Amino acid sequence: MNNSLNPRKANMVFLVSIVVFFCLFVLFWEKKQLAKERSYLHETAEVTAGDLWRLDADGLVAYLKLAAEHQFHERLTVFTASKEIFLEVSGQEYGFIDRALETVGLIPLVTLDADVMHNGKIIGSIEAIHRHGTIYLYFYLILVAALILLVSRLYLHTVEARNILEVRVTERTRELVDMNQDLQQEIQERIRAEKALGESEERYREIYNAPSDAIIMHDAATGAILDVNRAAVELYGYSYDELLVQTIGSLSSGEPPYDMEHGAQRVGLAMTKGPQLFDWRVKKQNGDLLWVEVALRYTEFSDQKYVIAVVRDVSQRKAAEVALAAEKERLAVTLRSIGDGVITTDIEGVIILINKVAEDLTGWSCEEAAGKPLAEVFTILNEQTRQRCENPVTRVLASGEIIALANHTILISRDGSEYSIADSGAPIRDENSEVVGVVLVFRDVTAEREREAELAKGRKLESVGLLAGGIAHDFNNILTAIMGNINLALLFSNPEERAYALLQDAEKASLRAKDLTQQLLTFSKGGEPIKELATIKNIIEDSACFILRGSNVSCNFHCDNDLWPVEIDQGQVSQVIQNIIINADQAMPKGGEVNVYCSNVSCEQCGELPLPPRDYLRISIQDSGIGMAGSLLENIFDPYFTTKQEGSGLGLAVSHSIISKHGGYITVESEPGRGTTFTLYLPAERDKKLVVAVRQEDAGGMPGKAKIMIMDDDEMVRSVAEAMLNHFGYEVILARDGVEAISFYREALESDTPIDLVVMDLTIPGGMGGQEAVREIHKIDPQAKIIVSSGYSNDPIMANYRDHGFLGAMTKPFQLHDFKVTLQRVL
């Protein structure tokens, strides 16, 4: 460290000395130079004196010009004694660099002056602006100093480098001596190691050849075989030398993936990813193919990189695996083919496997479920109490027998879906009859129970239908008599009397009774819809607006523009819409909105509804009312079921029956406080064209004199009909059944007093009704005019009366005005 610092200190001392010397030299030089310049200026003043005295400027100019250039004067000015300029000359022109140095002050301009004397008198003065050009001297001096400094630095660095080199040479010499000693020691140790290595290699060779597994050593870079053990020779059937020239490809079966390319990839994976274990197909020297298990490991020793392969013959194991796989595949195919869900567990209740159906129902794949407790995957609750059911595995293990789940058991899927299930559990026994596990077999009975519920609902509706069909005929006959007599009584009453108002109230009550009978008839087998091709949009809008007229509930319609036509009974479907809108209105006493959506849907868009594959029209009616609890929804379509204090409980039951008879389906969704949505599905006729028929109403006054026969089994109906016809001025003949009507008609025809019109009751209990009687009368008189009358308003004959030979139809109970219009039209 001292050797490196001394030259630096000497260098610093030298540099400071140079700077001090330079400064002193410059001061001395400046003073001397200025004195010299002043001396030159006095000489010039002496030369100028004579010319100035003689005022001879011509000879003086050349001299002063020469003096200014020689003495580096910027300008020389000669003044007279009165300080007037006598003569002024400029020195030489200087370049850009000199001017620039002058501007920044590096070449200062010094003013020198001297008196001009003649005969001892001052006759004027001379003034010089002198360029004091010491910058050039500075430059030369600095250059010399820099060169001196550079030489001194090089010298000092040379001295320092030499000292460092001497130190390094000394140290390296010491290191070489130490290395020589270590080398001698290493040579001795290597001699001993080589001796031990020879002994160890012999032991290694014995150990290497001892295993029954073949060992092959590959060059990691090329894949070439470097060494094999005795077991490899025996496995492949080659000699030791022959094996060393084989390749991965020649020792493999050759068909992908057991070929050279895939084998090289395996070696690469062993080098980059770590040890590899896999099955491989090899080929022996005689061409036989074997299954082997290969373990590859990458290693390095003696600066060499190797991949060591340990090859084990697994032909017997592979054959067993193939047999086991075939048996497992048969079992898997069997499990997949079973239509029920299957779950097997061990005696701890831990899942071993589940089949595809069980995967779909539980929401767990076999891979996810394996190893999990049964209760985590197979979650079952009592449908009525919502309490968790006892673990079926526990029950099976406790009893050791086959058990079945209780009724009303639901399975909660992984995604929260619920399925009604029926299942059983059985113990799995080994060859010693010891229980080693449990198998559960279960199936989804949700659709089955829904069908049972629909059948039960249908049976309820059928029972109501039977009741309705049994009483409708008699009840409508009674209403016909009541309403007809009320109509006649109103004709003969004074509107000012109190009895007139009472008769009107009785008429209104009779009309309500008529509507109730019509609803009951909807359940009857005879109350089939009278279908015709129609568009649903106007029916929906008219029905909804009619019900909500004057209500504080508004209705919004969202219908597609290209709705398909449907074959429906417009009156019945309108009744369905009105019933649902009425419920929606009553569910929103403080007002609200009803949204009606109508769109075309295919069968695939209907989800899992029990509908045949075809096109449908979907109508959704959504309100924002109080909603209903889930427990009420199960009975909402039952006859006489209602949650309202006022109401017959038939509205939704009738709606359900109408939609079912149209081949459609109706669903309901509701939550308390979140409103209710009814969804209707009606079969659509995409390819049929709707033709709008324009009907001309027959009009006219009362006909002339005519003979009309009334055929009805009910005396009250006959009496009121006779009174109505007499009021119209007709001659009336009364018949109790079809046989009597045919007889009367034939007699009138034979006596040349034919009957002009016959009104027949369609159904005569215990006798001939209108359907058979009309055929017989047409045999007598093909031009006979016959009107059918029935209390079964929905009977298909009533809608298609012309197809059965009738010219008109009247639904009981009929009123005076309706009777009159029908008679006028037919006559």
VENPEFEN-V100806 format. One record per backbone hydrogen bond with DSSP energy under -1.0 kcal/mol. CO is the residue of the C=O (numbers start at 0). NH is the residue of the N-H. If there is no record, write none. Layout:
co = {CO,CO}
nh = {NH,NH}
This chain:
co = {0,1,4,5,6,7,8,9,10,11,12,13,14,15,16,17,18,19,20,21,22,23,24,25,26,27,28,29,30,31,32,33,34,35,36,37,38,39,40,41,42,43,44,47,48,49,50,56,59,60,61,62,63,64,65,66,67,71,73,74,75,76,77,77,78,79,83,86,88,94,95,96,97,98,99,100,100,107,109,111,113,115,115,117,120,123,124,125,126,127,128,129,130,131,133,134,135,136,137,138,139,140,141,142,143,144,145,146,147,148,149,150,151,152,153,154,155,156,157,158,159,160,161,162,163,164,165,166,167,168,169,170,171,172,173,174,175,176,177,178,179,180,181,182,183,184,185,186,187,188,189,190,191,192,193,194,195,196,197,198,199,200,201,202,203,204,213,214,215,216,216,217,218,223,226,228,229,230,231,232,235,238,239,242,246,250,254,256,257,258,259,260,261,262,263,264,265,266,267,268,275,277,279,280,281,283,287,289,290,291,292,293,294,295,296,298,300,303,304,305,306,307,308,309,310,311,313,314,315,316,317,318,319,320,321,322,323,324,325,326,327,328,329,330,331,332,333,340,341,342,343,343,344,345,348,349,350,352,354,355,356,357,358,361,364,365,368,371,372,373,376,378,379,380,381,386,390,391,392,393,394,395,402,407,408,409,410,412,416,418,419,421,422,423,424,425,427,427,429,433,436,437,438,439,440,441,442,444,445,446,447,448,449,450,451,452,453,454,455,456,457,458,459,460,461,462,463,464,465,466,467,470,471,472,473,474,475,476,477,478,479,480,481,482,483,484,485,486,487,493,497,498,499,500,501,502,503,504,505,506,507,508,509,510,511,512,513,514,515,516,519,523,525,528,531,533,535,536,537,538,539,540,541,542,543,547,553,555,557,564,565,567,568,569,570,571,572,573,574,575,576,577,578,579,580,581,582,584,586,587,591,593,594,595,596,597,598,600,602,605,608,614,615,616,617,618,619,620,621,625,628,631,634,637,648,649,650,651,652,653,654,655,656,657,658,659,664,666,668,670,674,675,676,677,678,679,680,681,705,706,706,707,708,709,710,713,714,715,716,717,718,719,720,721,722,723,724,730,732,734,736,737,738,739,740,741,742,743,744,745,746,747,748,756,757,758,759,760,763,767,768,769,771,772,773,774,775,776,780,784,785,786,787,788,789,790,791,794,794,795,800,800,801,807,809,814,815,816,817,818,819,820,821,822}
nh = {4,5,8,9,10,11,12,13,14,15,16,17,18,19,20,21,22,23,24,25,26,27,28,29,30,31,32,33,34,35,36,37,38,39,40,41,42,43,44,45,46,47,48,51,52,53,55,60,63,64,65,66,67,68,69,70,72,130,90,128,88,126,85,86,124,82,79,77,75,98,99,100,101,102,103,105,106,131,129,127,125,122,123,120,117,115,78,113,76,111,73,109,132,133,137,138,139,140,141,142,143,144,145,146,147,148,149,150,151,152,153,154,155,156,157,158,159,160,161,162,163,164,165,166,167,168,169,170,171,172,173,174,175,176,177,178,179,180,181,182,183,184,185,186,187,188,189,190,191,192,193,194,195,196,197,198,199,200,201,202,203,204,205,206,207,208,310,228,308,225,226,306,222,218,216,232,233,234,235,236,284,242,243,245,250,282,257,258,253,262,263,264,265,266,267,268,269,270,271,272,295,293,291,252,289,286,283,281,313,279,311,277,309,275,307,305,303,300,219,298,217,296,215,294,213,292,317,318,319,320,321,322,323,324,325,326,327,328,329,330,331,332,333,334,335,336,337,441,354,439,351,352,437,348,373,345,370,343,358,359,360,361,362,413,368,369,371,350,375,377,378,411,388,409,385,381,394,395,396,397,398,399,424,382,420,380,418,415,412,410,444,442,404,440,402,438,435,436,432,429,427,344,425,342,423,340,421,448,449,450,451,452,453,454,455,456,457,458,459,460,461,462,463,464,465,466,467,468,469,470,471,474,475,476,477,478,479,480,481,482,483,484,485,486,487,488,489,490,491,496,501,502,503,504,505,506,507,508,509,510,511,512,513,514,515,516,517,518,519,520,522,526,527,530,567,565,539,540,541,542,543,544,545,546,547,550,593,595,597,684,533,531,572,573,574,575,576,577,578,579,580,581,582,583,584,585,586,587,625,590,553,555,621,557,619,559,617,615,605,608,610,683,600,681,598,679,596,677,594,672,631,634,637,640,639,653,654,655,656,657,658,659,660,661,663,662,680,678,676,673,670,622,668,620,666,618,664,616,730,755,756,732,758,734,760,717,718,719,720,721,722,723,724,725,726,727,729,707,709,711,740,741,742,743,744,745,746,747,748,749,750,752,751,708,786,710,788,769,766,737,772,773,775,776,777,778,779,780,783,757,806,759,809,761,811,792,794,797,798,799,803,805,804,787,789,818,819,820,821,822,823,824,825,826}
